Every structure is written in structure tokens, then in C-alpha cells.
Amino acid sequence: MIIFTSVLFSSDALPGDATFHLDALQGLAEWRRDIPLLFKLLMGPDAKPCHWPVYDFGEDGCCVLAAPLAQARETWQQLTAMMERPRDAAAIVARSAISSLLAGSEQWLVLDCVQLIPHDVGTPQYDAALQQLRVEAAQLHAALVAGQRSVLAPLLDGATGSTPAFGYWSASASAQLFDIEELETDSLPFMANLTVQAWHDDALCYEVTPTGQAQPVGLVTPYGRWIIPLTLGAAAVDAHDAQHGWLTLTVSDGDAPRTGLADLNGMLVLPPAAGALYIVNAHLALQVDASGAGRLLHLPDGAVLHENVEHVSARDDGYIDFEHERNNEHNDERNRCGVLDVTGKVVLQPCYSSVQDFGKKNRIAIVSQRIDGRFLFGLANTDGVLLAPCQYSEIDCATTSSPPRVRKKLIYAVDAAGRVCLLRQDGQQAFVPRYAPAHHLRGVVIQDDFLYVASEGMAWRMDFAGQLIEQVGRLEQFKADVTAELSAAMGLSRPADDRIEINAYTPAQLLEQADSGELHAMANMLVLGDSDLAASCVRLMQEELEQDDPEEQYEGATPEAACLFSLWSTAAHALGFGTTLDWKAVDEIEHIGAHIDVPALQDFRWHDREDGDRMEEGLRAIGRHLAPHGLQLVNVMSGDDTFYLGLLRDGDVAAFERVAEGTGRAPQRY
């Protein structure tokens, strides 16, 4: 875990000088997630880009700013002459510490803000960001020389403790240069009289309490910086949302605990208030008072965005679901779900029973409402427009949370009366619904170029314009044929006299009985004919069997068939000729070349992907890509949730299927 941080160092030499060494750096100051105004001012007009070997490409590309330390010291003296008198002892100590740290004999002051620039070192974008920082530094110094107090106002009010304008100053700040990690607390002198309750990796802090006490709770870094000091009197600190930049703290106040919010620098953003506080993301928090009433707050200013919010949760498409509290505003209390963007702006008003994910291409989602006791579906977009009203009993999608499935820019739907329809992406019907679907399975009813529909007891093919084009037989027979075909594909309908007897073998029996020549031939198919790799595949599988549980059972008509899945597993996971993908891993289709490392897949791109496409469509796209290479994609062990993928040469498919038949499973080709 690295918390993006800006850091000031002093150094006698810069990279490239023979005397430069990282261990000789002197830490001066740091600030998490931002660059303080003082850091920029101290760089001044003579700041120059410099190499910094701590980072990748830092030896070859300029990535930090360096300025003469003498200039920074003079700048600080000019600034303090303009500042108000310190208001308390803490401000006096802080100002003295900055003066002392800048009074060193080193030649250079270095500003490291690599982590805060959202570009790679060495790119034009990075160089431009570094140049912009130089411009800001020069402008601030010019304002100092000209006495422009309004520009320097955050630095002139006399407060010089740990503030966003000044940063945190300490000789131990150099710890931020490298990854911070949990240390043996016995070696940390500031931990005397403290008990460590936990280490919070997301905040890079120890949670501590005074020894022998359960409260107060504080957070301190391994180099002694207090993020949540004990003086705040926190009864509990929650760092689970540190990834979003926030720390939640609870202060006991009798029977009514108060909850507040601090950032990763320990700056109090929301003072502790009655009720609970839940972080949604970096910009939003849900505050729930003692009565259970919720309101959505904007961060960091705490502005109220929405009242009467009961539930908020992140979505897979990057948006946020929210629910209004139950009331009589809508016809059905379940129609109270809406969608927000990451800043809290309403995308869809809270008048739906559910809102599925928006598609990546067309930004359309399936929405539902409960109407007259039943759930009906429609389409809405990210502009907040209800494209198709909630009047459909079904709209085609991969899962109950997926975007609508788009085929040839059309979306399959069934209206409330049970009639087939296709919707355009503007929500309008492509034709007037007249016919019921010929089967309840969408994958059967809708094909790439036509629909199966029912009319007067017959099954028909219908084009995407709603016109009947061909009668395919009686409806009941059509359903029976589809059922029989599906059963056969799942291995459920083999005639009794044609069943293959499946045996069970222990690892020892396989090692003793399996024919090495046949195993090599099977492995040869799985590694695309590389005989040496096939031999390695067999050897590795046999080594696995030798280490396996002696009571394990492997099923197959023959010992060789029982080894098939183990051979595939070795070829896939040890040799890179296959992979396992979950049924939800649709985005991994585009990266299949990283999962199956063969030349034929390195240039694969899923160019014809549509919103709502599932694994099956992606696998067929891979199959089309492989066809000119004489290869086929195979799901070795057909299952509902997992695809066990491998490649076969065209000439090996028939032989492989004969072997697979001996396992009682039929591989699926794409």
C-alpha cells in the first residue's frame, strides 16, 4: 500500500554526481494526497527537473524538482517576516521546526511528488505536469517578492502546524520515500507507554491506546507522525475507507456516540455528530441519525445532497444505487430505487424497483417497476431518460444485473401480454408485437437473424421486422425436439444399451494401469502437436498423481480417459495451453491471449462485441478468429459456472471427442 504523498528532502548532491547517495538524504516535510502551498513556494523560480533513481525510469527521466536550499531558506525568511505573530505555543514550535530543518548545510532542496502526478514518468503528459508545477512555484515566489498578501493568505495567518498549506514538517519525513511497513514496535521510542491494538495497512498506521487503557484510540505512523492523536479522545477509529482517503472516528458521549470524519493527514473534515457515518466513495458519505433518517453528504465540505436516503451501494458499472425511505409517494413502496453518479448527481430518479447495469457502449440499463402486483421492465439511459416504459414482462440480458443484450442494434423483449417484440436502442418497438415465443428459453427463441414464434399451434421463423418467413412444424413437436437436443448436449439422454460404463481409479491405479503411449498421444493433442511438451505434460501429471491423496477417485471408461482432465489441467496451468474462466468473466475474453499463450491468440480483438454479450458470444468470437489458423476452441468439461478452455488442431478434434466420451462428458466446440 502506498498513500500518494508529496515529500521535501535536502541533499548535498543530485543524481549524476559521484557523491550522491540515497542514504545521505535528510527528510524535511511531507503531506498526504496533495502538494502544500509552502512546498511549491520554497521551490521558487530556480526549480529544475531532476532524475530520481528511486522510481522506475527515474534514472533516465526527470521526475522531481530540485532547487538551491539557500534560496529556499531565504524564501522562508521573507515569508516569516510577512506572517502574523504565532498565536500559541504549538505555532511557535512549528515555525521554529521549519526554520531549523531549512538551516541545514545541504546544497539542494528536492520536491518529490511523483505519486501525485497521474502520468508515467518520461511521457509528455508527465513532463507537462512537472513544468506546470515549476510555473506555479515561480508565480508564488513572484507574489512573495511583490508582497501580494492575497495570493499568500493561507501562509500568512500564523498557523504553521500540520495544515494543508504548510504540510507536516519532521526530520523523520524521509520514511515516506519508500514503502512504509509494519515494524517491530520495541525499536520505536515514541511507542513507549502505548499498546498497539492493530496495524492498518490502508492507512499505514498503528492503532494504539495508552498502556492499560481501552480508550482513547489514536493512529500513528511507524515514523512517529500522529494522524489521529490521542488528544482527540476517540473511542474508536475505522480505517477501512482509507482507500477512499477517509478515516472515521467515534467519540463517546454518554449513551449517544458521535461519529466524525478525518482525511489521511488527520485533518478533521466532519466534526463528530450524533448518529452513524458510512463512506460511499471519495466524494460521498451517508449520515444516519439516531432516528434512522439518512442523508447523503458531499465530501469534503459536508454539504447535504439528498435527504431521506435509506440505502446507498456501489454498482459494477461505476454508478451508485440509492433508495429513498419508504413513504406513500409512489404507487408501490418497492418503486423507490434510483441511480447516482460518483459525485452524487441524480442519474435516474428513485421511482424504480430495480435498475440493472448500464451498458458500456450505449449506456442503456434495464429498469423495473412493480405495477398492479407484477414486475414489468423498461429501458433507461444515463441521461435520465426512460426510453421504453415499464410494460415488458421480459427484456433479454445475461444476468439479473446485466445491461440489455443487443443483437444487430435491437433488443429482444416480451410484452406484458406475452408477445415477442424487438426494441430499438431508442426504446421504440421495431414492429407491433403479435406472436408469442415458441419456447421459454431465450437462447432458443432468438437467433442471430430470426426469431422462433408461435402462431395457431405451429412454430415459425420470423425476421427482425416482425414478418413470418418459414414454418418449422407443430409447436409441441418443436418444444419436444428442443428439449431432446438440450438433454443430449448435457449427456442426459443416451439410450440404455449405448451407455458407456464409467469406472473409478485411484492415483496408484492410474500410474500402474494407464498406457504411457496413449497418454502421450492425448497430451500431444492438448499442446498442439509439440512432442517434447507432450512428454513434459505427462511427466508433470504423473508427479501430481504421486503426490495426490491415495483415496482420491478419478472417473473414466478407461484409465487413460480418467487422466484426461488432469492432462488438460497440466497443459493449461503449467504449460499455458488453456485456461479456466468464470461465467461472469466476459471482460477477460478480450485478454484471452494473456490466458492462453499461443501465437494465434496474441492479436485477437473482440471487435463485434455488443452490450449484454455473454461468455458464449465471446467464445464464439475467439472460435471465428482461430478458424483460419486451423485451430478450434474447446470447453473441455462443460459446466454451468466454469469454462475449462483449451485449443485443438482441426485434425485432432474427432480423436479428442472419442477420448472425452469415455469420461461421460461431451466437450463443447466454438
Secondary structure, DSSP 4 states (H G I P E B T S, - for coil): ----EEEEEEESS-TTSTT--GGG-EEEEEEETS--HHHHHHH-TT-EEEE-TTSTTTTTSEEEEEEEHHHHHHHHHHHHHHSPPP-SHHHHHHHHHHHHHHTSS-SEEEEE-GGGS-S-TTSHHHHHHHHHHHHHHHHHHHHHHHT-TTTTGGGSSS--SSBTTTBEE-GGGGGGGS------GGG-GGGTTEEEEEEETTTTEEEEEETT-S--BEEE-TTS-EEE-GGG-BSEEE-TTGGGTEEEEEE--TTS-EEEEEETT--EEEEEEESEEEE-SSSEEEEE-TTS-EEEEETTT--EEEESEEEEEE-TTS-EEEEEPP-SSSSSTT--EEEE-TTS-EEEEEEESEE-PPPTTT-EEEEEEEETTEEEEEEEETTS-EEEEEEEEEE-BSSTTSPBPEETTEEEEEETTS-EEEEETTS-BSS----EESSS-HHHHB-SS-EEEEETTEEEEE-TTS-EEEEEEEHHHHHHHHHHHHHHHTT----GGGPPPPEEE-HHHHHHHS-HHHHHHHHHHHTTT-HHHHHHHHHHHHHHHHHS-TT--EEESSHHHHTHHHHHHHHHHTTSSEEEEETT-GGGGGGHHHHS--GGGTT---TT--TT--HHHHHHHHHHHHGGGTEEEEESS--SSEEEEEEEEGGGHHHHHHHHHTTT---EE-
